[in-house]
Amino acid sequence: MVTEIATNRTVEEALKIKPEDILDELGGLPEDHVHCAVLAAHTLNQALKDYQMMAKAPWKKLYKS
């Protein structure tokens, strides 16, 4: 779902996606599954930050483990 929300957005716009946005798009989740939306938003955010870092300094890719 988070990839569908991020589609056709700029990186900067996608970085603003919050767990609440995911929950709204899904129409909510049971309380014991809300952490899944938090995890999805956090994972997207980290992936986009990693992308930005690699785009600015592609040589770092060689040293990333």
Contacts in CASP RR format, 6 or more apart in sequence:
PFRMAT RR
TARGET T0000
AUTHOR 0000-0000-0000
METHOD contacts of the structure
MODEL  1
MVTEIATNRTVEEALKIKPEDILDELGGLPEDHVHCAVLAAHTLNQALKD
YQMMAKAPWKKLYKS
1 22 0 8 1.000
1 25 0 8 1.000
1 26 0 8 1.000
1 40 0 8 1.000
2 17 0 8 1.000
2 22 0 8 1.000
2 40 0 8 1.000
2 41 0 8 1.000
2 43 0 8 1.000
2 44 0 8 1.000
3 44 0 8 1.000
4 25 0 8 1.000
5 17 0 8 1.000
5 21 0 8 1.000
5 22 0 8 1.000
5 25 0 8 1.000
6 14 0 8 1.000
6 17 0 8 1.000
6 44 0 8 1.000
9 17 0 8 1.000
11 48 0 8 1.000
11 51 0 8 1.000
11 52 0 8 1.000
14 44 0 8 1.000
14 48 0 8 1.000
15 45 0 8 1.000
15 48 0 8 1.000
15 49 0 8 1.000
17 41 0 8 1.000
17 44 0 8 1.000
17 45 0 8 1.000
18 41 0 8 1.000
19 34 0 8 1.000
19 37 0 8 1.000
19 38 0 8 1.000
19 40 0 8 1.000
19 41 0 8 1.000
20 37 0 8 1.000
21 41 0 8 1.000
22 37 0 8 1.000
22 40 0 8 1.000
22 41 0 8 1.000
23 29 0 8 1.000
23 34 0 8 1.000
23 37 0 8 1.000
26 37 0 8 1.000
29 36 0 8 1.000
29 37 0 8 1.000
53 60 0 8 1.000
54 60 0 8 1.000
54 61 0 8 1.000
END
